[in-house]
Amino acid sequence: MRSLARLTSASLLVTASALSLTACAGSVSMEPAPHANDPDCAAVTVRLPDAVGELEKRETTAQATGAWGDPASVLLHCGVEPIGPTTMPCFSVNGVDWVRDDSEAPIYRFTTYGRTPAVEVVIDNDHASGSALLDLSPAVSVIEQTSKCLNAEDVTG
């Protein structure tokens, strides 16, 4: 009986320790995007990877969002307003067109092009690897792309 009590105590101690360690990071406080309740965002959310590069996924406080790293260095919002033609750089990653806003470098904001609802990914380049869009594009690709983005070189030849 005494060894059962020790085993139970040890088991509870290990469980409590594990819970306290996982609770250290806590949830990432985020606001939902205007169209976060779009069913396509639910399809994206359930496909988000457990890790982006070396950064582990964290719980978030808002619908259709994702966060990776501690501190959170990659943030995703599904349901943002689609962007129209722009002079910002555009490129494709695994079949998903992304427009890059580097006005706050080393924080980069990437928004899908030609998909409604749009998905926005904010990456702190000081703490995240360059593979974030590679890791996230498969989940985002479930939203149908209706138009392609073009760079200046595409238009001018």
C-alpha positions, 0 to 999 in steps of 0.5 A: 500500500505504501509503494502505491502511495509513493507511486501515486505521489511521484506520478502527481509530482511529475504531472504537476511539474510538466504542467507548470513547465508548459504553463510558463509560456502562457497564451499569446494575446491576439485580436481576431481579424475582421473576417476570422469567422469565415469557414476558410479560416477554420480550414486554415487553423486546423492545418497549422503546423506544430512548429515553424522552423525551430519555434513551437506553436503556442495557444492564442486567445483569438479565433483564426490565429496562430503563434510560434516561439517564446517570445512569439516571433511568428504571428498569423491572422486569418481573415484580414482584408485582401490587398489589391494591386501594390508596388510592394514585393510579391513572390510565391512560396509553395503555390501561395502568393505573398506580398511583403511589407518590410517598412518595420524591418526587422519585423516583416508583414506578409499578406496573401495575394489573390485569396479571400479571406486573406492571411497575414503573417508577421515575422520577427526576423531577429528570432524566427527562421526564414522557413516560416512561410514554407511551413505555413503555406500548406495550411494557407493553400486551402483558401482558393487563389483567384488571382496571381500577383505580379512583380514590376519585372513581370509587367515590364518584361 
